[in-house]
């Protein structure tokens, strides 16, 4: 029996990275760090290195088609249940939720370069200059992976993660719904500071503003003090920021919201959207619906939809290929567009 992870109940029903794009974030300068003793920051546990799992027979990608589009599909193992996918350090990275591993693929051949033991129930990625981070969706905190050694070297934070985090302003930001906080992780010293916010399941940069969202609505986050200020706007998961609007997922639609006053600019029918990847003037939307949807960001219109069985969990576009994880089928698909 397949057990669906908490991200489906929490992230796709109400809810990433959302990341403001799903690709590798742009580094910016770090603000002053609050004093750990006075801010409540906690030091990370001692670094641990985990042995690689036993070598398995190599899996081979097979040809497939989706609505007439040529593709290659790669099995990730029995009940691997992949959630997020990202491109970083020249490779494709996949979070296998049920096997507690992160898989690194060579993009051209789809060959497995490494299988990395991670935390409990890997969910969503955040990429910084020298690190791949993945949320421990069935546990607490985030796992820090060194891409030069393919080893999980740190476990940081104590909140139970939900949704996609974000790299911004020198920190890694990761919502932790059940703890009613957003973890602010400092990669320089591996400390985690909890920003109190009820029902937050997402976070994004809207221009120069750091904004969190969720079932409690929108709030502006002060990156230094950790204080939050409620804003006007709808409840829901922030998928990202593009075309001067926050893209917010609800159970039945995606809302484009002006962050200044919370006004809903556009409503797009797209139920249970869970992940979005912005690529220049277009974007891809995946979620608990049997459609992968491509948008024109400027006109805010749907360009096309591609049928998946049963539904695409996450998506990233790299060099003319669109990569999609299939949670239920324990596979990753590369569409040749």
FENNORUR-V352941 format. One record per helix or strand of 3 or more residues. SS is the DSSP state (2 for helix, 1 for strand). FROM is the first residue (numbers start at 1). TO is the last residue. If there is no record, write none. Layout:
((SS:FROM:TO) (SS:FROM:TO))
//
This chain:
((2:6:12) (2:36:39) (1:62:66) (1:69:75) (1:82:88) (1:91:96) (1:101:106) (1:112:117) (1:122:127) (1:131:136) (1:142:146) (1:151:156) (1:166:168) (1:171:176) (2:177:179) (1:181:186) (1:191:196) (1:200:206) (1:209:214) (1:218:221) (1:228:231) (1:237:242) (1:245:249) (1:253:257) (1:264:269) (1:273:279) (1:282:287) (1:291:296) (1:301:307) (1:314:318) (1:321:326) (1:331:336))
//
